[in-house]
Amino acid sequence: MSDIEKLKKDYPWIQTPLIVGAPMRLIALAPLAVEISRAGGIGFIGAGTDVSSLSSHLQYAQDLLSNLPSPLPSSSDTLPIGVGFINWGASLSASLPLLQTFKPAAVWLFAPKSISSLLEWSTEIRRVSPETKVWVQIGSVVDALSAVKIIQPDVLVVQGADAGGHGLVKGAGIVSLFPEVHDAMNELVKSEDVKEPILLAAGGIVEARGAAAASSLGACGVVMGTRFLASKEASIAKGYQDEVLRASDGGQSTVRTKVYDTVRGTTGWSDAYNARGVVNKSYHDAVAGMTDEENKELYEQEMKKGDAGWGVDGRMTTYAGTGVGLVREVKSAREIMEEVREGIEGVVERLVRLVRL
Ligand SMILES: Cc1cc2nc3c(=O)[nH]c(=O)nc-3n(C[C@H](O)[C@H](O)[C@H](O)COP(=O)(O)O)c2cc1C
């Protein structure tokens, strides 16, 4: 069975090329996840490190899905969306009963204390909800190999350094990372008795050209986070969304740093991770030598300003990827996805003309 056939069997409602909505913590909740799946992709709820409200998000998603005029066809009665966890902080024991009850089509694992600690998660998920597929997001060849050897995920999301939000400090863009992971997987399945995962690409993909490029690299589908920050269904402050629309030239206007974690107090991330966000005053002050304490205090004061706290002269964090400069308009998740899918055809036609000239 080809990878595309496998995807269509496991997630029968999808259209290809597959577009996945990243599980962005506190932003990708039931409305966005459900809308992405309704539009032929796979939407994820971003549970992050704190699963205390996950039950109500899943219940809401289930209600939205059961009130559709025509239900999405799912495999073995799974809920046709996924849930993403940030593993260094999320509680497995609190998550398991929810996964058993709601049976999401996929669970996305990311940033464990060590890759081997994912073994307990994957074993337990497969025990309580055998139909739920296990996805793992990795950002290096070495982590890809460990993940596949240790837990044999169904899907591996290859995250490049352009990605918004958290990722590895030491990273490569998907143009080089993806094919190297792909080759490493091919070699691994030849030498060891492991199941080859389906590979998806993430990081810097915000429109059709990036999605087509990722498909050319060998990806079976793409994951988009930053693009969906400017979607109507995202649960996001207006100041944040406006900043995503304003920022351009993403390599210059965003930066990978630990400063935003420091000022926000999200300090459980290991040294291997930092996060990409739009440059603002917290960052400039940190570079200029301001102490963490003062920077954090100023951040906390800025929170009182609401939407006005975002912007180049603001201190509220705008996690976003380098693709931010290509995001110009807020659209519905469906419009975004249709535009990407239709655009890919145009890119491929151009490519075919180019190679045949
Ligand atoms: C605002 C934001 C929040 C994110 N939160 C999470 C998260 O909670 N868990 C996770 O696995 N990835 C998270 N990510 C990373 C995404 O999974 C994905 O790798 C990234 O969005 C892809 O790159 P792009 O933003 O350029 O599309 C987040 C990304 C953004 C932009």
PDBQT file of the ligand as one rigid body, heavy atoms in Angstrom, charges set to zero:
ROOT
HETATM    1  C1  LIG A 401       2.138  29.813  17.816  1.00  0.00    +0.000 C 
HETATM    2  C2  LIG A 401       2.682  28.440  17.663  1.00  0.00    +0.000 A 
HETATM    3  C3  LIG A 401       2.474  27.511  18.674  1.00  0.00    +0.000 A 
HETATM    4  C4  LIG A 401       2.967  26.217  18.539  1.00  0.00    +0.000 A 
HETATM    5  N1  LIG A 401       2.712  25.318  19.514  1.00  0.00    +0.000 NA
HETATM    6  C5  LIG A 401       3.096  24.032  19.356  1.00  0.00    +0.000 A 
HETATM    7  C6  LIG A 401       2.715  23.045  20.306  1.00  0.00    +0.000 A 
HETATM    8  O1  LIG A 401       2.043  23.338  21.306  1.00  0.00    +0.000 OA
HETATM    9  N2  LIG A 401       3.113  21.758  20.096  1.00  0.00    +0.000 N 
HETATM   10  C7  LIG A 401       3.831  21.396  18.989  1.00  0.00    +0.000 A 
HETATM   11  O2  LIG A 401       4.117  20.221  18.830  1.00  0.00    +0.000 OA
HETATM   12  N3  LIG A 401       4.223  22.321  18.078  1.00  0.00    +0.000 NA
HETATM   13  C8  LIG A 401       3.849  23.624  18.232  1.00  0.00    +0.000 A 
HETATM   14  N4  LIG A 401       4.216  24.553  17.296  1.00  0.00    +0.000 N 
HETATM   15  C9  LIG A 401       5.090  24.143  16.165  1.00  0.00    +0.000 C 
HETATM   16  C10 LIG A 401       4.279  23.475  15.089  1.00  0.00    +0.000 C 
HETATM   17  O3  LIG A 401       4.011  22.142  15.454  1.00  0.00    +0.000 OA
HETATM   18  C11 LIG A 401       4.958  23.422  13.710  1.00  0.00    +0.000 C 
HETATM   19  O4  LIG A 401       6.189  22.747  13.784  1.00  0.00    +0.000 OA
HETATM   20  C12 LIG A 401       5.210  24.790  13.100  1.00  0.00    +0.000 C 
HETATM   21  O5  LIG A 401       4.116  25.642  13.273  1.00  0.00    +0.000 OA
HETATM   22  C13 LIG A 401       5.507  24.646  11.616  1.00  0.00    +0.000 C 
HETATM   23  O6  LIG A 401       6.093  25.790  11.096  1.00  0.00    +0.000 OA
HETATM   24  P1  LIG A 401       5.295  27.072  10.580  1.00  0.00    +0.000 P 
HETATM   25  O7  LIG A 401       4.859  27.790  11.826  1.00  0.00    +0.000 OA
HETATM   26  O8  LIG A 401       6.292  27.808   9.790  1.00  0.00    +0.000 OA
HETATM   27  O9  LIG A 401       4.111  26.597   9.783  1.00  0.00    +0.000 OA
HETATM   28  C14 LIG A 401       3.714  25.856  17.386  1.00  0.00    +0.000 A 
HETATM   29  C15 LIG A 401       3.910  26.799  16.376  1.00  0.00    +0.000 A 
HETATM   30  C16 LIG A 401       3.401  28.076  16.496  1.00  0.00    +0.000 A 
HETATM   31  C17 LIG A 401       3.611  29.059  15.380  1.00  0.00    +0.000 C 
ENDROOT
TORSDOF 0
